[in-house]
Amino acid sequence: MANANNNRRPIVAGNWKMNGNLALVKTMQQSISSIELDNVDIVVCPPAVYINAFDAPDLLTGAQDISLFEAGAHTGDISAGMFAELGCQFVIVGHSERRTDHSESNELVAKKASAALEQGLTPIVCVGEPLQVREAGQVFDYVAEQLDAVISTIGVERLSELVIAYEPVWAIGTGQSATPEQAQDVHRFIREHLAKADSEAGMRIRILYGGSVNARNASALFAQADVDGGLIGGASLKQDEFLAICQSAN
């Protein structure tokens, strides 16, 4: 069960990445609609072409990325306003795969978070370190740089509108999850770092853990004081596994 020592409503967000089809949309929608989870926000982030296929009043949807631009000659890009028009409420920005595969810098990620906010979308801002940074003992410095770029771009006054997702890069898709204690250490640091900019926002902001979350480890991770749910990758494509994770956060 998710940590009950705060008033932050947990989120479980499924990042399908470049996976799924219309059959999975239908199956997942029916499954989620069939259970009552009153104390958790469930967000599904499928490939952009499938977002409009979801039609369930209690199910939130999110995009996996957005363009910096509102409109124009940007072939292949999709703007925050376009996703908002489809009814999206969230968008993932700065996932490690975007940072690595598309060379997205901290500054670019921050600008995308700003673009999302301008259109009423809630950015799920991903931060996290590769293995060599952890082994060098520089996790906090590395994550702080990622956070500071966002704070300086969107302004302190909008800080509480964000969701942060801590995803240690070495645990994404590897089956090797951070221990609950490792996750809590970084989540606590993130909250304290944000609180330096705005103490109220630091307490209110929801911080998710991502990195090989599954039905077996979700409860222990979500029970940590500063873990407010999860950003789920591979397990979000498995009906029973995803529902079990959602129930762990409820």
Number of C-alpha atoms within 10 A of each C-alpha: 17 25 22 16 10 11 9 19 19 24 24 27 28 24 24 18 17 10 11 13 12 12 9 16 19 13 11 21 19 14 14 19 13 9 10 11 16 10 15 20 18 22 22 26 26 27 18 17 10 14 19 13 14 18 15 12 7 15 14 18 25 28 28 22 27 24 18 20 16 16 13 8 7 12 6 6 15 18 20 29 21 14 24 18 10 13 17 23 19 28 27 27 29 28 21 20 13 15 17 11 8 9 11 17 15 17 17 18 26 26 20 27 29 23 22 29 19 14 17 15 25 21 28 29 24 26 26 27 21 16 14 11 16 16 9 8 11 12 19 17 12 16 20 16 14 21 20 16 17 23 19 13 17 19 11 14 11 14 21 17 17 24 21 24 30 25 27 26 20 20 19 21 16 10 13 12 22 21 12 18 12 12 24 20 15 21 24 16 17 22 20 15 18 23 17 11 17 16 14 13 20 19 17 19 21 24 28 28 32 31 26 23 28 22 16 12 16 23 23 16 32 27 20 22 16 27 28 29 35 28 28 27 22 20 22 26 20 12 16 15 17 25 20 17 25 29 21 22 28 24
